[in-house]
Amino acid sequence: MSEETHKKEHKEHDEKHLEKLTIKELREIAEGIPHERAIHDMKKEELVAFIKEARGIKDEAPVKKKKHIGKIKMTKSELKAKIRELKILRWQALESKENDKASQFRHKISQLKKKSRRLAAV
C-alpha cells in the first residue's frame, strides 16, 4: 500500500471518528492546521470541535428518539375480570375443538395472572 493511499484512508477515518481518537492523536492532527490558540491547552471536546470547524465538518443532528407510550394499566379487579372472560372463551374454544385458539387464550390468561401477582406484590 502506498503512503498516499494510507494517508487518504487515515484522513477519512479521522473525519468520521474524531471522538474516538485519543488526545495525543487529536493534537497531532490539530498541529497541521493553522491556529492562533495553544493546542496543548485544549480539552478533547475543544480539539474535536476545532478540527471539525477547520475541516468544515458539520455535526450530524442527533437522531430523535421516539417517546415511550406508557401501557394502559388495569386494576387488579379489572385483570381478574378479564381472566374470567378469557377462561370462558378458552373453554368454548376447547368445546369446539379449536386447540390453537384455546392455546392462545391459555397464554394470554397466563400473562394476565403474572401481572396480577405483580400487582399484589406492590
C-alpha positions in Angstrom: 0.0 0.0 0.0 1.5 3.3 -1.0 1.9 6.1 1.5 -0.5 8.4 -0.3 -3.5 6.0 -0.1 -2.6 5.3 3.5 -2.9 9.0 4.3 -6.1 9.3 2.4 -7.7 6.4 4.3 -6.4 7.8 7.6 -7.9 11.2 6.9 -11.3 9.7 6.0 -11.1 7.6 9.2 -10.3 10.7 11.3 -13.2 12.7 9.9 -15.7 10.1 10.7 -14.4 9.1 14.2 -12.7 12.1 15.7 -14.5 11.5 19.1 -12.9 8.0 19.3 -9.3 9.2 18.9 -7.0 9.9 21.8 -6.0 13.5 22.8 -2.5 12.7 21.5 -3.8 11.8 18.1 -6.1 14.8 18.0 -3.2 17.1 18.9 -1.1 15.7 16.0 -4.0 16.3 13.6 -4.5 19.9 15.0 -0.8 20.7 14.6 -1.2 20.5 10.8 -4.0 23.1 11.0 -3.0 26.8 11.2 -4.2 28.2 14.6 -3.8 31.1 16.9 -4.7 29.3 20.1 -2.4 26.9 22.0 -3.4 23.3 21.2 -1.8 21.8 24.2 -4.2 23.7 26.5 -7.4 22.4 24.7 -9.5 19.7 26.2 -10.6 16.7 24.0 -14.0 18.2 23.2 -12.4 21.5 22.2 -9.9 19.8 20.0 -12.6 17.8 18.2 -14.7 21.0 17.7 -11.6 22.9 16.5 -10.7 20.1 13.9 -14.2 19.8 12.7 -14.5 23.6 12.3 -11.2 23.8 10.4 -12.1 20.9 8.1 -15.7 22.1 7.6 -17.3 19.0 9.1 -20.8 19.6 10.3 -22.1 17.8 13.3 -25.0 15.5 12.4 -28.2 16.2 14.2 -28.8 13.6 16.9 -31.5 11.1 16.0 -34.7 11.9 17.8 -35.9 9.1 20.0 -39.5 8.0 20.0 -41.4 8.9 23.1 -42.3 5.9 25.2 -46.0 5.5 25.3 -47.0 4.0 28.7 -49.1 0.9 28.8 -52.6 1.2 29.9 -52.7 -0.1 33.5 -55.5 -2.2 34.8 -56.5 -2.5 38.4 -56.4 -5.9 40.0 -60.2 -6.4 39.8 -60.2 -5.5 36.1 -57.4 -8.0 35.5 -59.3 -10.8 37.3 -62.5 -9.9 35.3 -60.5 -10.2 32.0 -59.0 -13.5 33.2 -62.6 -14.9 33.9 -63.7 -13.7 30.4 -60.8 -15.4 28.7 -61.3 -18.6 30.6 -64.9 -18.8 29.3 -63.6 -18.1 25.7 -60.9 -20.8 26.2 -63.5 -23.3 27.4 -65.7 -22.5 24.4 -62.7 -23.0 22.0 -61.9 -26.4 23.6 -65.5 -27.5 23.2 -65.5 -26.6 19.5 -62.1 -28.4 19.1 -60.2 -25.2 18.2 -57.0 -26.1 20.0 -54.9 -23.3 18.5 -57.3 -20.7 19.7 -57.6 -22.3 23.1 -53.8 -22.3 23.4 -53.7 -18.6 22.6 -56.3 -17.9 25.3 -54.3 -20.0 27.8 -51.2 -18.0 27.0 -53.0 -14.7 27.5 -54.5 -15.9 30.7 -51.1 -16.9 32.0 -49.7 -13.4 31.2 -52.6 -11.7 33.0 -52.1 -13.9 36.0 -48.5 -12.9 36.2 -49.5 -9.2 36.0 -52.0 -9.7 38.8 -49.4 -11.4 41.0 -47.0 -8.4 40.4 -49.8 -6.0 41.4 -50.3 -8.0 44.6 -46.6 -7.8 45.5 -46.6 -4.0 45.1 
